[in-house]
């Protein structure tokens, strides 16, 4: 595909507003200075000074940055052609931008911004997966009713994986599994017996001899590697959150609610993430999962990239492709096709251009509610405990997540993870139990809760396949 032809701007410039100027937001601001036809003049953060600093950080002269504290100053700054730094989206919501990029990562605030942007007639590029995992289908429907679009964003794995899955489907591949590598590789130094993950070193003496799959049984090797690295984090809420978003766009669910998350070398993935009948660890095909990229310090990273595992239906073709360096399983029955990258805001412009120039989302044409990310207590919680969300991964101490079939919520329903975030408990919850809606002290004025209630009303009559909703057959 020729991207110049596909994104033929005909001299047009797409104006954007970025809300949240953290890592993704700053990279988007920086790329906005060099992408032809993209203008990012408006930046919003919890404090206007933070937004102004981010603008200056990417190379904007201080003299061309206006700190705006109300609608009037923002309107004048726009007319003057200045870059705008604001501490509230309300101050800039009326400015004539086409696309609002929501990148705060805050489920409550992000939900509020999305609703405001849709009401203002703006497309929304939803970077905040925390919001998307709870109310993505509802927001997409709300936007459709308003004549605008909510889209996931290239640069983050959900949109990139949706692109790869749909590419494979268009070409007629049978998808056995699809997913991404975890955010941080597991880098094993055989000489020292140390494994490093996210800059933290762990002594893993029991990992010796487990570096290569070889002819070993996949399930056994996965279990042994997991046991040998029990001191390392094996699952991260953001990974499951991102797969929930893909589930809703692609009508796929995981093989198990908390994912398998095997530790695997790149060349081992198609042998491991396939059905048990083909020697892998999956009970069925057409599922989502994540793997931890195992490598030596001198080997290349998967870089948090995305993949599809496809069925090898013509042995001669796949033997030829194996010879060209493609990753084919040891028995030749499955292969991995992958994109070893996600470039955050540096590649988000493709999704921005899709909504503004093409009038389509980078996600599903019609987004439906197939999956929920729910909260599960990993330890006993007393009544009154506060489920504080924090840290880089926006996790909750003592609470993990699962991906389950999406349904409208009632009092006994497991609570969506990011709806439970920052709530207190009305009653005690035992370790291993889902945190239910009735367990939470919910703010009835919550923007996220109201959006979820609206979403549930839309989908209350929809009955979805709770096991595997994919119905399309492949020749």
Secondary structure, 3 states (H helix, E strand, C coil): CCHHHHCCCCCCCEEEEEECCCHHHHHHHHHHCCCCCEEEEEEECCCHHHHHHHHHHCCCCHHHEEEECCHHHHHHHHHCCCEEEECCHHHCCCCCCCEEEECCCCHHHHHHHHHHHHHCCCEEEECCHHHHHHHHHHHHHHHHHHCCCEECCCCCHHHHHHHHHHHHHHCCCCEEEEEEECCCCEEEECCCCEEEECCEEEECHHHCCCCCCCCCCHHHHHHHHHHHCCCCCCCCHHHHHHHHHHHHHHCCEECCCCCCCCEECHHHHHHHCCEHHHCCCECCCCEEEEEEEEECCCCCCCCCCEEEEEECCCHHHHHHHHHCCCEECCCCCEEEEEECCCCHHHHCHHHHHHHHHHCCCCCCCCCCCCEEEEEEECCCECCCCECCEECCCCEECCEEEEEEECCCCCCCCECEHHHHCCCEECCCECCCCECEHHHEECCCCCHHHHHHHHHHHHHCCCCCCCCCCCCCCCC
